[in-house]
Amino acid sequence: MITIDGSMGEGGGQILRTALALSIVTGKPFKIINIRAKRSNPGLQPQHLASVMAAAKISDAKVDGAYKGSLSLTFEPGKVKCGSYSIDIGTAGSISLVLQTLLPVLAVVNCSEVTLDITGGTDVPKAPPIDYVRFVLAHNLSLMGVRVNVELIRRGHYPRGGGKVKVTVKPASRLKPVNITELGELRGIWGLSHAVRLPGHVAVRQAKAAEDYLGKLGLKPNISLEYYEQGKDPHLGPGSGITLWAESINGQRIGADSLGERGKPAEEVGREAAEALTTVINAGAAFDDHMGDMLVPFLALAEGSSEYTVANLTSHLSTNISIVKLFLDTRIETVNYSKKVKITINPIITSKKP
């Protein structure tokens, strides 16, 4: 059994999510100790328990220590069953973070299709918004041969939650490697600005602020609006946000986002996302930093070597690399490359599928 120190690296929930995914894929059980030991609220919290229980559900796993505040957890995976799963996070916990746990498994599982109906938070602090998953992550996974369709049925903002998402995954017969080391010329920039249980002008102002900022740099985004008439809004609580993404002639997408909050002007939300996207573009890296760490477990399972670049070697990226090496016999190197960081992943393939 693999033992993991949950306080290693950035010491957050990403350690657990990646371990859960790779445990199911490889069939290797693990025990994690010192879960989030460095955090102000150490141990498992509802968001992390949601990932544990979702991973256990799809793999028929045996789990010990899955309770709020637990500092250790043992996970023994079984076999993934094809079909449909219903997952209720029960709070405004992030649907995107649960998907971070499940998608590496579903990308390679021996099924024609798997469907997930997930209830929880779609746009919550400290997590990728669902629009980043459906417009950036899903697109980049398609480069590897995985088809992920994310249908947003209803948004769920903190603290009410209640978001509903249907995710359909068609796994790859084999995961293709990715070799993109430059951003490349942009085909275009798009975005989606939304406001629920709030006046429609909030979404409009977010979009305009992003358009104005990018326009001064000679960039012309095409930003869609999502808002609702009073009395026709199906959401449980108020919230707003904007996600921007750009597609390169090399085929990949980069993204940036910003979430509204009480007292934060809509103009600041839009400008914040535009500034973040501009930073990625100016860096010239193939992927944004968030995508950089998300890609590691997928490419470690690919059939062939991959190379890609990000602007920064983040703690999340370093930690994800360390966890992958615990489960997979994979060579991963990071080197400075033309004012960027190049990640090289050389997997050693096994024929086993979860």
C-alpha positions in Angstrom: 0.0 0.0 0.0 1.3 3.4 -0.9 1.6 5.9 2.0 1.3 9.6 1.2 2.1 12.5 3.5 -0.7 15.0 2.9 1.3 17.9 4.1 3.8 17.6 1.3 4.2 20.3 -1.3 1.3 22.7 -1.3 -0.4 20.5 1.2 -4.0 20.9 -0.1 -6.8 18.9 -1.5 -5.1 18.4 -4.9 -2.9 15.7 -3.4 -6.0 13.7 -2.4 -7.8 14.2 -5.7 -4.9 13.0 -7.8 -4.2 10.1 -5.5 -7.8 9.0 -5.7 -7.7 9.1 -9.5 -4.5 7.2 -10.0 -5.3 4.7 -7.3 -8.4 3.7 -9.3 -6.5 3.7 -12.6 -3.6 1.5 -11.3 -5.6 -0.5 -8.8 -3.1 0.4 -6.1 -4.5 1.2 -2.7 -3.1 4.1 -0.6 -3.2 5.6 2.8 -2.8 9.4 3.2 -1.8 10.9 6.5 -1.6 14.5 7.7 -4.4 15.5 5.4 -4.2 19.3 4.9 -2.3 19.5 8.1 -0.9 23.0 7.4 -4.3 24.5 6.8 -6.2 26.6 9.3 -9.0 24.0 9.1 -7.0 20.8 8.8 -8.3 17.4 7.8 -11.0 16.4 5.4 -13.7 19.0 4.7 -17.0 18.5 2.9 -15.5 19.4 -0.5 -12.8 16.7 -0.1 -15.2 14.1 1.2 -17.3 14.7 -1.9 -14.4 13.7 -4.1 -13.6 10.6 -1.9 -17.2 9.4 -2.0 -17.5 10.0 -5.7 -14.3 8.1 -6.4 -15.5 5.3 -4.1 -18.9 5.2 -5.9 -17.5 4.7 -9.4 -14.9 2.2 -8.4 -16.7 0.2 -5.7 -13.9 1.1 -3.3 -13.3 0.3 0.4 -12.7 3.4 2.4 -11.7 4.0 6.0 -11.4 7.5 7.6 -13.9 9.3 5.4 -15.4 11.8 7.9 -15.1 15.6 8.4 -11.9 16.6 10.1 -10.2 13.2 9.5 -6.4 13.5 9.1 -5.9 10.1 7.6 -7.7 8.0 5.0 -7.3 4.6 3.5 -8.6 3.9 0.0 -8.8 0.5 -1.7 -10.3 0.7 -5.2 -12.3 -2.0 -6.9 -13.4 -2.2 -10.6 -15.0 0.8 -12.4 -18.5 -0.1 -13.7 -19.7 1.5 -16.9 -23.0 3.4 -16.9 -24.5 6.4 -15.2 -23.8 7.9 -11.8 -25.7 10.4 -9.7 -23.5 12.4 -7.3 -24.9 15.0 -4.9 -22.1 17.0 -3.2 -24.7 18.1 -0.7 -23.2 21.6 -0.3 -21.9 24.4 -2.6 -18.8 22.3 -2.9 -17.1 22.5 -6.3 -18.4 20.2 -9.1 -15.2 21.1 -11.0 -13.0 19.7 -8.2 -14.9 16.5 -8.1 -14.4 16.2 -11.9 -10.7 16.7 -11.4 -10.8 13.5 -9.4 -13.0 11.5 -11.8 -11.9 12.6 -15.3 -8.5 11.0 -15.3 -10.2 7.7 -14.5 -13.0 8.1 -17.0 -10.5 9.2 -19.7 -9.1 5.7 -19.9 -11.8 3.4 -18.4 -12.8 0.4 -20.6 -16.3 1.7 -21.3 -17.9 3.2 -24.4 -19.5 6.0 -22.4 -20.0 7.1 -18.8 -22.5 9.7 -17.6 -22.4 11.7 -14.4 -25.3 13.8 -13.0 -23.7 16.1 -10.4 -25.3 18.5 -8.0 -23.3 21.1 -6.1 -21.4 24.3 -6.8 -20.6 25.4 -10.3 -19.0 28.8 -9.5 -17.3 28.9 -6.1 -14.1 30.4 -4.7 -10.8 28.7 -5.0 -11.9 26.3 -7.7 -12.1 26.4 -11.5 -15.6 27.6 -12.6 -17.6 25.1 -14.6 -17.2 27.2 -17.7 -13.4 26.7 -17.5 -14.1 22.9 -17.5 -16.5 22.9 -20.4 -14.7 25.4 -22.6 -11.0 25.0 -21.8 -10.3 21.6 -20.1 -12.8 19.6 -22.2 -11.3 21.1 -25.4 -7.7 20.3 -24.4 -8.7 16.7 -23.4 -10.1 16.3 -26.9 -6.6 16.7 -28.2 -5.8 13.5 -26.4 -8.8 11.6 -27.9 -11.1 12.0 -24.9 -14.6 13.4 -25.6 -16.1 15.3 -22.6 -19.4 17.0 -22.9 -20.5 19.2 -20.0 -24.1 20.3 -20.0 -24.8 23.1 -17.6 -28.4 22.7 -16.3 -28.3 25.2 -13.5 -25.6 27.3 -11.8 -24.8 27.0 -8.1 -23.0 29.8 -6.3 -21.6 29.8 -2.8 -23.2 29.4 -0.2 -26.5 28.1 -1.6 -25.2 25.7 -4.2 -27.8 23.7 -6.0 -26.0 23.7 -9.3 -26.7 20.9 -11.7 -24.4 19.5 -14.4 -24.6 16.5 -16.7 -21.2 15.2 -17.9 -20.8 12.6 -20.6 -17.4 11.1 -21.1 -16.4 9.0 -24.1 -13.0 7.5 -23.1 -10.1 7.3 -25.5 -9.0 3.9 -26.8 -5.6 5.3 -26.1 -4.6 8.7 -24.7 -2.6 10.6 -27.2 0.4 12.6 -26.0 0.6 16.4 -26.4 3.6 18.2 -27.8 3.0 22.0 -27.8 5.7 24.3 -26.4 4.6 27.7 -27.7 1.3 29.5 -27.4 1.2 30.3 -31.2 -0.9 32.7 -33.1 -4.4 33.1 -31.7 -7.4 32.1 -33.7 -9.7 34.1 -31.5 -10.8 35.0 -27.9 -14.2 34.1 -26.5 -15.9 34.4 -23.2 -19.0 34.0 -21.1 -20.2 36.5 -18.6 -23.1 35.5 -16.3 -25.2 36.9 -13.5 -27.9 34.9 -11.7 -30.4 36.2 -9.2 -28.9 39.6 -10.0 -29.8 42.4 -12.5 -28.7 41.6 -16.0 -26.5 44.7 -16.2 -24.0 43.0 -13.9 -23.2 40.5 -16.7 -23.1 43.3 -19.3 -20.7 45.4 -17.2 -18.4 42.4 -16.5 -18.2 41.7 -20.3 -17.7 45.4 -21.2 -14.8 45.8 -18.7 -13.1 42.7 -20.2 -13.7 43.9 -23.7 -12.4 47.4 -23.0 -9.2 46.0 -21.3 -8.4 43.6 -24.1 -9.4 46.1 -26.8 -6.7 48.5 -25.6 -4.2 45.8 -26.3 -5.6 45.2 -29.8 -7.5 42.1 -28.9 -11.2 41.7 -29.8 -13.0 39.0 -27.7 -16.4 37.6 -28.5 -18.1 37.5 -25.1 -21.6 36.0 -24.6 -24.0 37.0 -21.9 -26.0 34.9 -19.6 -28.7 36.5 -17.4 -32.4 36.0 -16.6 -35.6 38.1 -16.3 -37.0 38.5 -12.8 -39.3 35.6 -12.1 -37.7 33.4 -14.7 -34.4 32.7 -12.9 -34.2 29.1 -11.7 -31.1 29.5 -9.5 -31.1 29.2 -5.7 -28.9 32.2 -4.9 -27.2 35.2 -6.4 -23.8 35.2 -8.1 -21.8 36.3 -11.1 -18.6 35.6 -12.9 -16.8 35.6 -16.2 -14.6 33.1 -18.0 -12.4 34.0 -21.0 -10.6 31.6 -23.3 -8.4 31.8 -26.3 -7.6 29.2 -29.0 -4.3 28.9 -30.7 -3.5 27.8 -34.2 -1.6 24.9 -32.5 -5.0 23.6 -31.3 -4.9 24.2 -27.6 -6.9 26.6 -25.4 -5.8 28.8 -22.5 -8.3 30.3 -20.0 -8.8 32.8 -17.2 -11.7 33.7 -15.0 -12.9 35.9 -12.2 -15.8 35.4 -9.7 -18.1 38.1 -8.5 -18.6 38.7 -4.8 -20.5 41.1 -2.5 -19.0 44.5 -2.7 -16.8 43.8 -5.7 -17.8 46.0 -8.7 -18.7 44.2 -11.9 -16.1 46.2 -13.7 -13.4 44.8 -11.4 -14.5 41.2 -12.1 -14.3 41.7 -15.9 -11.0 43.5 -15.7 -9.5 40.9 -13.4 -10.2 38.1 -15.9 -8.9 40.1 -18.8 -5.7 40.9 -17.0 -5.2 37.2 -16.1 -5.7 36.1 -19.7 -3.3 38.9 -20.9 -0.6 37.6 -18.6 -0.9 34.1 -20.1 -0.8 35.5 -23.6 2.2 37.7 -22.9 4.1 34.7 -21.3 3.8 32.9 -24.6 3.4 29.5 -22.8 1.4 26.7 -24.4 -1.0 26.5 -21.5 -2.1 28.6 -18.5 -0.7 27.6 -15.2 -4.0 26.0 -13.9 -4.2 23.8 -17.0 -0.5 23.0 -16.6 -1.0 21.1 -13.4 -4.3 19.5 -14.5 -2.7 17.9 -17.5 0.0 15.9 -15.6 -2.1 12.8 -14.6 -3.6 12.6 -18.1 -0.3 12.8 -19.9 1.3 10.4 -17.5 -1.2 7.9 -18.8 -0.8 8.7 -22.4 0.9 6.4 -25.0 3.9 8.4 -25.9 6.1 11.2 -24.6 4.6 14.7 -24.1 6.2 18.2 -23.9 4.4 21.4 -23.1 5.1 24.8 -21.4 3.6 26.9 -18.7 4.6 30.3 -17.4 5.4 29.3 -13.9 6.3 26.1 -11.9 3.5 26.4 -9.3 3.3 24.5 -6.1 0.2 22.7 -7.5 2.2 21.5 -10.5 5.2 20.3 -8.4 2.9 18.5 -6.0 0.9 16.8 -8.8 4.1 15.6 -10.4 5.2 14.1 -7.0 1.9 12.2 -6.6 2.0 10.9 -10.1 5.4 9.4 -9.6 4.2 7.5 -6.5 1.6 5.6 -8.6 3.2 5.4 -12.1 6.6 4.5 -13.4 6.9 7.8 -15.3 9.8 10.1 -15.9 8.8 13.8 -15.5 11.2 16.7 -15.9 10.8 20.4 -15.6 13.3 22.8 -17.0 13.5 26.5 -17.7 12.8 27.1 -21.4 12.9 30.5 -23.2 11.5 32.4 -20.1 8.9 29.6 -19.6 8.9 26.2 -17.9 8.9 23.1 -20.0 7.4 19.9 -18.7 8.5 16.6 -20.3 6.5 13.5 -19.4 7.7 10.0 -20.5 5.1 7.4 -19.4 5.8 3.7 -19.2 2.6 2.1 -20.4 0.8 -0.8 -18.9 -2.2 -2.5 -20.5 -4.3 -2.4 -17.4 -7.5 -0.4 -17.5 -9.7 0.4 -14.5 
